[in-house]
Amino acid sequence: MKMMNKIILIKKFKTKYQVTFDNDQIIDFEPMIYTKHHLKLFQIFEKNEYDKLIEDNLYERYKRLGLQRLKRMQTKKELYDYLIDKEASIKIAKQLVYEFNEKRYLDDDAYTKIYVQLHQDQKGPKYLEQQLIKKGVEKAIVDSYMQQINELDILSNLIPKKIRLLNGKKSKKQILIKIKTDLLRLGFHSNKIDESIALCQNDIEEVDIRIVEKYFLKLRAKIKSQELSYEDKQKIFVKLYQKGFPQSLITKVIEQNI
């Protein structure tokens, strides 16, 4: 005896049709699927017809979700992962990604171009490459856009801004170390950073004695004795010198604060 499934109840909602079958399945149907299959009360489906109906409905549901997601740009991998996360089958997720890609709703090349344009002034090529690879963009596409980035031009704008923010707050050595560390973290290449910093070093102001004194007081606070011993002074001197402060200013500050 063939397995049959009969519709025993239909409820219409604003965005769906809720259909109850005699196998106790209650399924929300997409309006397009409801119309396409001419669903009606007491309609009977053989197993293969029923399975096809359910598959068509799932495909249409995930297609709707995919189109909603595409209101913001996605890579093929991002959309695939999103559909899988929404419990779409691998088959449906792959079919929809293929369909959207064929219709140019998905375009990893265009996505990469816009992504680079939006982020290249604040993030370095290594960071951008890493993020795009994570998003599933083919390496050949990523490489083609990384080659178009003029890293020196970008750094020539970034570094002076960072110098202006740090001037008067740290020693020249500290400023140089911090800028390079920050730019490496942002994904710029070490040799490009060095080349760009070399052109901007004259913009770094000579350290003010008040900055040396601020660091001295921090170190002095860690020493509990009222008077500094010779060894204490030597330790403070070395630590301040390691931070890049001039010997003459360090000596002057220590003498003034004995």
NORKAMO-V864053 format. One record per backbone hydrogen bond with DSSP energy under -0.5 kcal/mol. CO is the residue of the C=O (numbers start at 1). NH is the residue of the N-H. Records with the same first field share a line. If there is no record, write none. Layout:
CO=NH, NH
This chain:
3=47
5=45
6=22
7=42
9=20
11=18
16=13
17=19, 29
18=11
19=27
20=8, 9
21=24
25=21, 27
27=19, 29
29=17
30=34
31=35
32=36
33=37
34=39
35=38
40=43
43=7
45=5
46=50
47=51
48=52
49=53
50=54
51=55
52=56
53=57
54=58
55=59
56=60
57=61
58=62
59=63
60=64
61=65
62=66
63=67
64=68
65=69
66=70
68=71
69=72
74=107
75=79
76=80
77=81
78=82
79=83
80=84
81=85
82=86
83=88
84=87
89=93
90=94
91=95
92=96
93=97
94=98
95=99
96=100
97=101
98=102
99=103
100=105, 106
101=104
107=111
108=112
109=113
110=114
111=115
112=116
113=117
114=118
115=119
116=120
119=122, 123
124=128
125=129
126=130
127=131
128=132
129=133
130=134
131=135
132=137
133=136
135=77, 78
138=141, 142
139=143
140=144
141=145
142=146
143=147
145=148
146=149
149=151
150=154
151=155
152=156
153=157
154=157, 158
155=159
157=161
158=162
159=163
160=164
161=165
162=166
163=167
166=169, 170
171=175
172=176
173=177
174=178
175=179
176=180
177=181
178=182
179=183
180=184
181=185
182=186
183=188
184=187
186=124
187=126
189=193
190=194
191=195
192=196
193=197
194=198
195=199
196=199, 200
197=200, 201
200=203
201=204
203=205
208=211, 212
209=213
210=214
211=215
212=216
213=217
214=218
215=219
216=220
217=221
218=222
219=222
220=223
222=224
229=233
230=234
231=235
232=236
233=237
234=238
235=239
236=240
237=241
238=242
239=243
240=245
241=244
243=174
246=250
247=251
248=252
249=253
250=254
251=255
252=256
253=257
255=258
